[in-house]
């Protein structure tokens, strides 16, 4: 999601402009790859929780996760994750009052993450 947001921002900021980056300046993708939330070509998955509810859609999987006494919603690229699985995920981007047209549901708060890793299957 963050990559999509940066890509869109970059595309809109360069419309009608033929600017080039200063010599030695990293590309947007290189900056993302070097950011603290990524490492080794993969993501640093600093959070852990248990999946309470998994809702796969065509493009995304919505996960309700129990983490340290609180329940939160995550959205990530579509993947199979079973309820009861222990997962790890990154920091992501929080969106408040997000409405999913696909699910016809509003989430008061949802965390969009680039990756979810199943640590232990139920």
Beta strands, then each sheet from edge to edge (+ up, - down):
strand 1: 38-39
strand 2: 42-43
strand 3: 47-56
strand 4: 60-67
strand 5: 70-77
strand 6: 86-89
strand 7: 93-100
strand 8: 105-112
strand 9: 116-120
sheet 1: 1+ 2-
sheet 2: 7+ 8- 5- 4+ 3- 6+ 9-
end
